[in-house]
Amino acid sequence: MKTLIFLCFVFAAVSANFIPNEFLGRWKHDKDIKFDEYLESKGVSWFVRKMILFAGVTKVFAKDPNDAGSYVMENLTSKKNTKYEGVKLGHEFTAEGMDGKKHKITFSFNDGKLFEKHIRIEIDKTPEEVYKFFLKDDQLVMELENNGIVAQRIFKKA
C-alpha cells in the first residue's frame, strides 16, 4: 500500500498541473551559453543578434491574482515586453511573441521542467519552438535547441 501511495505521489509530481513555487518570481538575465550560435543557426542577422544580446531580459512567472489555477508570464526587456495573463498549463492560447508576430503558445510542466511551446501563426512552414526551463544551483536555466545547437540563458532571482 505504501508503494502505491508513493507511486501516485511521484506520478503527480512528474506531470503536475501547477508550477512549483521555486519557479515563481522575477528572474534577471545573468549570462548565456551558445545563445549567439543558436540565433545564428536560426538565420538571425549579426546586427539583430547583437541587439538581442544587448537587451537585458527579466522573466516573471507568477500566480494570476484574478484567476485561481492560472499564471501570469512576462518577458521584460529594454526593447519590448510581453505579458500573458490567465495562462493555464496545457491550454493553448494565441498571443504576440517577442518577434511581434502572432503565436499559438502552450505552457506545461513535466518532470521538474517548465516548457513553453510557440507555433508562429503568421509565418508558414516555421517549426515550433520549445523553450525548456529548469532550476540548477539557485538559477533558472532556459534551454533552447536548433539544428543540434543547444543554448542556455541563465537567470538569477531578482
C-alpha positions in Angstrom: 0.0 0.0 0.0 2.9 2.4 0.8 4.4 1.7 -2.5 1.1 2.5 -4.3 0.8 5.8 -2.4 4.4 6.6 -3.2 3.9 5.9 -6.9 0.8 8.1 -7.0 2.8 10.9 -5.5 5.7 10.5 -7.9 3.3 10.5 -10.9 1.6 13.6 -9.7 4.9 15.4 -9.2 6.2 14.4 -12.6 3.3 15.8 -14.7 1.9 18.5 -12.5 -0.9 20.9 -13.3 0.9 23.6 -11.3 4.2 25.3 -11.3 6.2 24.8 -8.1 6.8 27.9 -6.0 10.6 27.7 -6.6 10.0 28.7 -10.2 7.8 31.7 -9.4 9.1 35.2 -9.1 11.3 37.6 -11.1 14.4 36.2 -12.8 17.0 38.6 -14.2 19.2 37.5 -17.1 22.8 36.8 -16.0 24.7 35.0 -18.8 24.4 33.0 -22.0 25.9 29.8 -23.2 26.0 29.3 -27.0 23.0 31.7 -27.4 24.6 33.7 -30.2 25.3 30.5 -32.1 21.7 29.4 -31.6 20.4 32.7 -33.0 22.8 32.4 -36.0 21.6 28.9 -36.7 18.1 30.3 -36.9 19.2 32.8 -39.6 19.1 35.9 -37.3 21.4 38.6 -38.8 24.5 39.7 -37.0 23.0 43.2 -36.2 19.8 41.7 -34.8 21.7 39.1 -32.7 23.7 41.9 -31.1 20.6 43.8 -30.3 19.0 40.7 -28.7 22.2 40.0 -26.7 22.4 43.6 -25.6 18.8 43.9 -24.4 18.6 42.8 -20.8 15.7 40.5 -20.1 13.8 39.7 -17.0 11.4 36.7 -16.9 8.5 36.7 -14.5 6.4 33.7 -13.5 3.6 34.4 -11.1 0.2 33.1 -10.0 -2.6 35.1 -11.6 -4.3 37.0 -8.8 -7.5 37.2 -10.8 -7.8 33.6 -11.8 -7.0 30.7 -9.4 -5.1 28.0 -11.1 -3.8 30.3 -13.8 -0.5 32.2 -14.2 0.9 35.4 -15.5 4.1 35.0 -17.6 6.1 38.1 -18.6 9.2 38.9 -20.6 10.6 42.3 -19.8 13.3 43.9 -21.9 14.6 47.3 -22.8 13.1 46.9 -26.3 9.8 45.1 -25.9 7.7 43.4 -23.2 5.2 40.6 -23.5 2.7 39.7 -20.8 0.5 36.6 -20.9 -2.3 36.6 -18.3 -4.7 33.8 -17.4 -2.3 31.1 -18.6 -3.4 27.6 -17.7 -0.9 24.8 -18.0 -1.6 22.5 -21.0 -4.0 25.0 -22.6 -3.0 26.7 -25.9 -3.7 30.4 -26.4 -2.9 33.0 -29.1 -0.7 36.0 -28.3 2.0 38.2 -29.7 5.6 36.8 -29.3 8.8 38.7 -28.8 9.1 38.9 -32.6 5.9 40.9 -32.9 4.1 38.1 -34.7 1.1 36.1 -33.5 1.9 32.7 -31.9 0.0 29.8 -30.5 1.6 29.3 -27.1 1.3 26.4 -24.6 3.0 26.2 -21.2 3.3 22.8 -19.5 5.2 21.4 -16.5 6.6 17.9 -16.7 9.5 16.0 -15.0 10.5 19.0 -13.0 10.8 21.3 -16.0 8.6 24.1 -17.3 8.0 24.1 -21.1 7.0 27.0 -23.3 5.9 26.0 -26.8 5.5 28.5 -29.6 4.0 28.0 -33.1 4.1 31.0 -35.3 0.8 31.6 -37.0 1.8 34.3 -39.5 4.8 32.5 -40.9 4.2 29.3 -42.9 6.4 26.3 -42.5 8.2 27.6 -39.4 8.9 24.7 -37.0 7.5 25.0 -33.5 9.9 26.2 -30.8 10.1 24.8 -27.3 11.9 26.5 -24.5 12.7 24.4 -21.5 13.1 25.9 -18.1 14.7 24.2 -15.1 16.4 25.1 -11.8 20.0 24.5 -11.2 22.2 25.9 -8.4 19.6 28.5 -7.4 19.4 29.7 -11.0 16.7 29.5 -13.7 18.1 27.9 -16.9 16.3 28.4 -20.2 17.4 25.8 -22.7 16.8 26.2 -26.5 17.8 24.0 -29.3 18.0 24.4 -33.1 19.9 22.2 -35.7 21.9 20.4 -33.0 22.9 23.6 -31.2 21.8 23.7 -27.6 21.9 27.1 -26.0 21.2 28.2 -22.4 20.2 31.5 -21.0 20.9 31.7 -17.2 18.8 33.8 -14.9 19.3 34.8 -11.2 16.4 35.5 -8.8 15.8 39.3 -8.8 
